[in-house]
Amino acid sequence: MARRSAPLLRRLLSPAPPFPLAGAVSRRTVTYMPRPGDGAPRTVTLIPGDGIGPLVTGAVRQVMEAMHAPVCFETYEVHGDMPSVPTEVIESIRRNKVCLKGGLATPVGGGVSSLNLQLRKELDLYASLVNCFNLPGLPTRHENVDIAVIRENTEGEYSGLEHEVVPGVVESLKVMTKFCSERIAKYAFEYAYLNNRKKVTAVHKANIMKLADGLFLESCREVATKYPGIQYNEIIVDNCCMQLVAKPEQFDVMVTPNLYGNLVSNVAAGIAGGTGVMPGGNVGQDHAVFEQGASAGNVGNDKILQQKKANPVALFLSSAMMLRHLQFPSFADRLESAVKGVIAEGKYRTRDLGGTSTTQEVTDAVIAKLD
């Protein structure tokens, strides 16, 4: 008995190795320390939306339930052809502070105004963030793409001030203010600082719109002086689009007026893997709305809807952003790791990523990878 115990005794008495053995799983030494009560479930307003919206928001609900995330949803039916966002929906978002939404169809040409714009203006969601990055295992033309497009969300060409002067002549006003230009610039530099980003690029057309875009540039330059550790440069929007498709890895954080940001974020999303995998959100001082990052195709088409083959990845990643916003970082990490694992494995992908999987198959694969 003593002979059999000797090797074990020597092993127990020997000093521990200075470094973990290869293949050993190391525990976290620094953990997220919540404030008392932070684990209480949070109520989130849910707007399934139009087209593929109910399909992908339903997938998010399944994943949240599977990992027992401390989130419960308050669901409201809102559709793009409504004359306005119902008052009870606005009140719900004001009360809950956070909303998750599917795409809302916007009529082209005539019809009602965009409900997306109504939401942003009513809640003063002045900053739109779209994160465009390469996903491991998803082949793209360019590597090392990791661009955060921050777009002013409340004015510019989207001010909605249009009228017919005389028959056949329409005047559309682009409104730019010092206040809104400064606060979006401050948000972009603060985002860069807090996320360890190195460079902020202001996108403009001040060579033509000298007063409007000139005011935007002036505001960006003033704010840049307060962040000496972050590189600042400027680029004209047409050159920006060319540089994006030629050498996107040169960009880090981009700050833009309203219309340019919509165009730039969709171009960047297409370069990095497609609109179906890019997360995003809209945030103001008090409220945040999370949705698919790039707007192109956010309601899908009838064929995708009938076949139930909408890509839920963008909304999964937007939901991870939402969980971090709610101060549930470990749940966000689990969800993001599971999604990236499914993409890297390559077995379950929807048609836009070169596969044939349904929304439910991708959702089940993500749930299976949650740990």
C-alpha positions in Angstrom: 0.0 0.0 0.0 2.8 2.4 0.9 4.7 1.6 -2.3 1.6 2.4 -4.4 1.1 5.7 -2.5 4.6 7.0 -2.9 4.4 8.3 -6.5 1.1 10.1 -5.6 2.6 11.6 -2.5 5.7 12.8 -4.4 3.4 14.4 -7.0 1.3 16.2 -4.4 4.4 17.5 -2.6 6.2 18.7 -5.7 6.0 22.4 -6.5 3.4 23.5 -9.0 4.7 24.3 -12.5 5.1 28.0 -13.2 2.8 27.9 -16.2 -0.3 25.9 -17.0 0.4 22.7 -18.9 -0.4 22.6 -22.6 -4.0 21.9 -23.3 -5.0 22.8 -19.7 -8.1 24.9 -19.4 -7.3 28.1 -17.4 -9.9 29.7 -15.3 -10.7 33.4 -15.5 -8.7 35.4 -12.9 -10.6 38.6 -13.5 -14.3 38.4 -13.7 -17.2 40.7 -14.4 -18.4 42.0 -11.0 -22.1 43.1 -11.2 -23.7 45.5 -8.9 -26.2 44.0 -6.5 -29.5 43.4 -8.4 -27.9 43.4 -11.9 -29.0 39.8 -12.4 -32.7 40.8 -12.4 -34.4 40.0 -15.7 -34.7 43.0 -18.1 -37.8 43.6 -20.1 -37.0 44.4 -23.8 -39.5 45.8 -26.3 -39.7 43.5 -29.3 -40.9 44.6 -32.7 -40.9 41.5 -35.1 -41.5 43.8 -38.1 -42.2 42.9 -41.7 -41.0 40.2 -44.2 -38.4 38.0 -42.6 -38.5 40.0 -39.3 -40.8 37.6 -37.4 -38.7 34.7 -38.6 -35.4 36.0 -37.4 -36.7 37.6 -34.2 -38.3 34.2 -33.4 -34.9 32.6 -33.8 -33.4 35.1 -31.3 -36.2 34.2 -28.8 -35.3 30.6 -29.1 -31.6 31.2 -28.5 -32.3 33.5 -25.5 -34.6 30.8 -23.9 -32.0 28.1 -24.6 -29.2 29.9 -22.7 -31.6 31.2 -20.0 -30.7 34.8 -20.7 -32.3 37.1 -18.1 -34.3 38.9 -20.8 -38.1 38.9 -21.3 -39.8 40.4 -24.3 -42.8 42.8 -24.6 -44.0 42.2 -28.2 -45.8 44.7 -30.4 -47.0 44.4 -33.9 -45.7 47.2 -36.0 -45.7 47.3 -39.9 -44.1 49.7 -42.3 -47.4 50.6 -44.0 -48.9 52.0 -40.7 -49.3 55.8 -40.7 -47.2 56.1 -37.6 -45.6 54.1 -34.8 -48.3 53.4 -32.2 -48.1 55.4 -29.1 -48.0 52.4 -26.8 -44.9 51.1 -28.7 -43.1 54.4 -28.0 -44.2 54.3 -24.4 -42.9 50.7 -24.1 -39.5 51.6 -25.4 -39.3 54.7 -23.2 -40.2 52.5 -20.2 -37.8 49.6 -21.0 -35.0 51.7 -22.5 -34.1 48.9 -24.9 -35.8 47.5 -28.1 -35.0 44.7 -30.5 -36.6 44.9 -33.9 -36.8 43.2 -37.2 -36.9 45.2 -40.5 -39.8 47.5 -41.2 -40.7 47.9 -44.9 -40.6 51.5 -46.2 -42.8 52.3 -49.2 -40.7 53.5 -52.2 -41.8 56.8 -53.7 -45.3 57.7 -52.4 -47.0 56.4 -49.3 -46.4 56.9 -45.6 -43.1 58.1 -44.2 -40.5 55.7 -42.9 -41.4 54.3 -39.4 -37.7 53.7 -38.9 -37.1 57.4 -39.1 -40.0 58.1 -36.8 -38.6 55.8 -34.2 -35.2 57.5 -34.3 -36.5 61.0 -34.2 -39.1 60.3 -31.5 -36.5 58.6 -29.2 -33.6 60.8 -30.3 -31.5 57.8 -31.4 -28.9 60.0 -32.9 -26.1 57.5 -33.4 -26.3 54.5 -35.7 -23.5 51.9 -35.3 -22.9 49.2 -37.9 -19.9 46.9 -37.2 -18.6 45.3 -40.4 -15.9 42.6 -39.9 -14.6 39.3 -41.3 -16.0 36.2 -39.7 -13.5 33.3 -39.5 -14.4 30.6 -42.0 -16.5 32.9 -44.2 -14.5 33.6 -47.4 -14.4 37.1 -48.7 -12.4 39.1 -51.2 -10.7 41.1 -48.4 -9.1 40.1 -45.1 -8.6 42.0 -41.9 -11.8 44.1 -42.3 -13.1 45.5 -39.1 -14.9 48.7 -39.7 -17.3 50.5 -37.3 -19.5 52.9 -39.3 -21.1 55.6 -37.0 -23.8 57.6 -38.7 -25.7 60.7 -37.6 -29.3 59.5 -37.5 -31.6 62.4 -37.1 -31.0 65.1 -39.8 -29.1 65.7 -43.1 -31.0 64.4 -46.2 -33.2 62.4 -43.9 -34.8 65.5 -42.3 -37.9 64.7 -44.3 -38.5 68.4 -45.3 -39.7 68.1 -48.9 -42.3 70.1 -50.9 -43.4 70.7 -54.5 -42.5 74.3 -55.3 -44.5 74.2 -58.6 -45.7 71.2 -60.6 -42.6 69.3 -61.7 -40.2 71.0 -59.3 -39.6 69.5 -55.9 -37.4 71.0 -53.2 -35.8 68.7 -50.6 -33.9 70.3 -47.7 -30.7 69.0 -46.2 -30.5 70.3 -42.6 -27.2 70.2 -40.7 -26.7 71.7 -37.3 -23.6 72.3 -35.1 -25.2 70.6 -32.2 -25.9 67.3 -34.0 -22.6 67.3 -35.8 -20.7 67.8 -32.6 -22.5 65.1 -30.7 -22.1 62.5 -33.4 -18.4 63.3 -33.6 -18.1 63.0 -29.8 -19.8 59.7 -29.9 -17.5 58.4 -32.6 -14.3 59.4 -30.7 -15.7 58.1 -27.4 -16.5 54.8 -29.1 -13.0 54.6 -30.5 -11.4 55.4 -27.2 -13.5 52.9 -25.2 -13.1 50.1 -27.8 -9.3 50.6 -28.3 -9.7 51.8 -31.8 -6.8 53.8 -33.4 -8.3 55.9 -36.1 -11.5 57.9 -36.9 -12.3 58.9 -40.5 -14.8 61.6 -41.3 -16.7 61.0 -44.5 -18.0 64.1 -46.3 -18.7 66.0 -49.5 -17.5 69.4 -48.4 -15.9 70.1 -51.7 -19.5 70.6 -53.1 -21.7 71.2 -50.1 -19.3 73.7 -48.5 -21.6 75.0 -45.8 -23.5 71.9 -44.7 -20.7 69.3 -44.9 -18.3 72.1 -44.0 -20.1 72.5 -40.7 -19.8 68.7 -40.1 -16.1 68.7 -40.8 -15.5 71.7 -38.6 -17.3 69.9 -35.7 -15.2 66.7 -36.3 -12.0 68.7 -36.3 -12.8 70.4 -33.0 -13.7 67.2 -31.3 -10.6 65.5 -32.6 -8.3 67.9 -30.8 -9.7 66.5 -27.5 -8.5 63.0 -28.4 -4.8 63.3 -29.3 -4.2 59.6 -28.9 -6.6 58.8 -31.8 -5.6 59.4 -35.4 -8.0 61.6 -37.3 -8.4 62.0 -41.1 -11.0 62.9 -43.7 -12.2 61.5 -47.0 -14.7 62.6 -49.6 -17.5 60.2 -49.9 -17.0 59.1 -53.5 -13.4 58.4 -52.9 -14.4 56.6 -49.7 -16.6 54.1 -51.7 -13.7 53.4 -54.1 -11.2 52.9 -51.3 -13.7 50.7 -49.5 -13.8 48.2 -52.3 -10.1 48.5 -53.1 -8.5 48.5 -49.6 -11.1 48.3 -46.8 -8.6 47.3 -44.2 -7.3 50.9 -44.0 -10.5 52.0 -42.2 -11.2 51.7 -38.5 -14.0 53.9 -37.2 -15.9 56.0 -39.8 -18.1 58.9 -38.8 -20.6 60.2 -41.3 -23.7 62.4 -41.9 -27.0 60.5 -42.4 -27.2 59.6 -46.1 -23.5 58.8 -46.6 -23.5 56.5 -43.6 -26.4 54.5 -45.0 -24.5 54.0 -48.3 -21.1 53.4 -46.7 -22.4 50.9 -44.1 -24.0 48.8 -46.8 -20.9 48.8 -49.0 -18.8 47.8 -46.0 -21.2 45.1 -45.1 -21.1 43.6 -48.6 -17.3 43.6 -48.5 -17.1 41.9 -45.1 -19.5 39.0 -45.8 -23.0 40.4 -46.6 -25.8 42.2 -44.9 -27.1 39.0 -43.4 -24.2 38.8 -40.9 -23.5 42.4 -39.9 -24.9 43.6 -36.5 -26.0 47.1 -35.6 -28.0 49.4 -33.4 -29.2 52.9 -32.8 -28.5 54.6 -29.6 -29.3 57.9 -27.9 -28.8 59.4 -24.4 -31.6 57.2 -22.8 -32.7 54.5 -25.3 -31.3 52.0 -27.7 -32.8 50.0 -30.6 -30.9 46.9 -31.9 -31.5 45.5 -35.4 -29.7 44.1 -38.4 -26.9 46.5 -39.1 -27.1 47.0 -42.9 -30.5 48.1 -44.2 -30.3 46.4 -47.6 -32.5 43.3 -47.6 -33.5 43.6 -44.0 -37.0 42.5 -44.8 -35.9 39.8 -47.4 -38.2 38.7 -50.2 -41.2 36.4 -50.6 -39.1 33.4 -51.7 -36.8 33.5 -48.7 -39.9 33.9 -46.4 -41.8 31.0 -48.0 -38.7 28.7 -47.8 -37.9 30.0 -44.3 -34.3 30.5 -45.2 -33.6 33.9 -43.8 -30.2 34.5 -42.3 -30.6 35.1 -38.5 -26.8 35.7 -37.9 -27.0 39.5 -38.1 -29.8 39.7 -35.5 -28.0 37.1 -33.3 -24.9 39.3 -33.2 -27.1 42.4 -32.7 -28.6 40.6 -29.8 -25.1 40.0 -28.4 -24.6 43.8 -28.6 -27.9 44.2 -26.8 -26.8 41.8 -24.0 -23.6 43.8 -23.5 -25.6 47.0 -23.4 -27.8 45.4 -20.7 -24.6 44.5 -18.7 -24.8 40.8 -19.3 -21.4 40.3 -20.9 -21.0 36.5 -20.3 -24.3 35.8 -22.1 -23.2 38.0 -24.9 -19.9 36.2 -25.1 -21.6 32.8 -25.2 -24.0 33.8 -28.0 -21.2 35.4 -30.1 -18.9 32.4 -29.7 -21.7 30.0 -30.7 -22.5 32.0 -33.8 -18.9 32.3 -34.8 -18.4 28.6 -34.2 -21.3 27.7 -36.5 -20.0 30.0 -39.3 -16.4 28.7 -38.9 -17.7 25.1 -39.1 -19.4 25.8 -42.3 -22.0 23.0 -42.1 -25.1 25.2 -41.5 -25.3 28.3 -43.7 -28.2 30.1 -45.4 -28.2 30.7 -49.1 -26.7 34.2 -48.9 -23.6 32.6 -47.4 -23.3 29.8 -50.0 -25.3 27.2 -48.1 -28.8 25.7 -48.2 -29.8 25.7 -44.5 -33.1 27.0 -43.2 -33.4 29.6 -40.4 -34.3 26.9 -38.0 -31.3 24.7 -38.9 -28.9 27.6 -38.3 -30.7 28.4 -35.0 -30.5 24.8 -33.8 -26.8 24.7 -34.7 -26.2 27.9 -32.6 -28.2 26.5 -29.7 -26.1 23.2 -29.8 -22.9 25.3 -29.5 -24.0 27.3 -26.5 -22.0 26.3 -23.4 
